[in-house]
Amino acid sequence: PAEAGGRVKGVALVDTSNVPMHETMMLGGAVGALRKPLVEPAFRWLAGHPSFSDGVKDVLVGTSPFLLATRYLGYGSGASLTQMEYIQEMARKTSMKGACRAGLGLFRSEKPTSMEALVRSGIPVLIWVGEKDKLTRPEVSVRMKEQVPGARLLIVPDTGHPSYMEEYADFNEELEALAIKAFGS
């Protein structure tokens, strides 16, 4: 926050949230209730047993159910097989230890992150989210926009969590426009 308006000249909040993870994701109420007794201990165990967890992941990642789950949980209806295979390859290359530790970090947040520094700074802010994002639901982005009234909010039709990849040409144009606002050219 101290760098907003200084070194930080503009911010793109892309498929993200400023509230605790369990408050923004699909089935978040259940995840929130199970977080301490089940989810966090499971993540810790999986992170502590990488040979086992990576072995299971390696078997599952190449299956049709994995691609179907990726399609349903990750994308809108227009996602290409190439895009889903990209996520599949990323999953193959990501260790379960790293993924579980990242998950624990996401769950650590107990309260919303203030948007006040962005408001005070006056820097340009882009809020970009997929209409069908099940991890950072669009209503959270709408609330972020209410907290940063000068922000540009784009809810990208028929896209999921990697909406920046599904609509990459539009996303790149929006980033270019943000950079021009931030730097003047």
Residue, then its C-alpha position, 0 to 999 in steps of 0.5 A: p500500500a505504501e508504494a501506491g502512487g509512488r513506484v506503483k503507477g497502476v494496478a490490475l486486479v485479475d480474477t482475484s479477491n480482497v476477502p478471505m478465500h472461503e468467502t469468494m469461492m463456490l461452496g465457500g461456506a462449506v470450505g470455511a466451516l471445514r477449513k480448520p478441522l479438515v482442509e488445512p490438516a489435509f493440505r499440511w499432510l499432503a505437503g508433508h508427503p510429496s512422494f504420495s501426493d505427487g504420485v496421486k496427482d500424476v495419475l489423476v492429471g492425465t484422466s478425462p475426469f481431470l479435464l472435465a473438472t478443469r472445464y467445469l471449475g475453471y472455464g466458460s463454455g468457449a474454452s478450447l482444448t488447448q487451453m485446458e491442456y495448458i492447465q493440465e500441463m501446469a498441474r503436471k509441473t506444479s508440485m503438490k507440496g507447493a500447491c498445498r502450501a500456496g493453498l494454506g497461504l490463501f486460507r490464512s487471511e482472516k479478514p478483508t484486505s483494505m482497498e483504501a490505499l488504492v483510493r487515496s493514491g488515485i492511480p488507475v485500477l482495472i478489476w477484471v473477472g470472468e463471469k463464470d469464475k467459481l474461485t473468485r466469483p464476480e460479486v466480490s469484484v463488484r464489491m471491490k469496485e464499490q470500494v474503489p469507485g474510480a476503478r474500471l470493472l470488467i466482468v468478462p462474459d462466459t469466461g471462468h477463472p483464467s478469463y485473461m487466457e480465454e479472452y487474451a486479446d481483450f485482456n491485452e488491450e485492457l492492460e495496454a489502456l491501463a499502462i497508458k493511463a498509468f504512464g502516459s504512453 
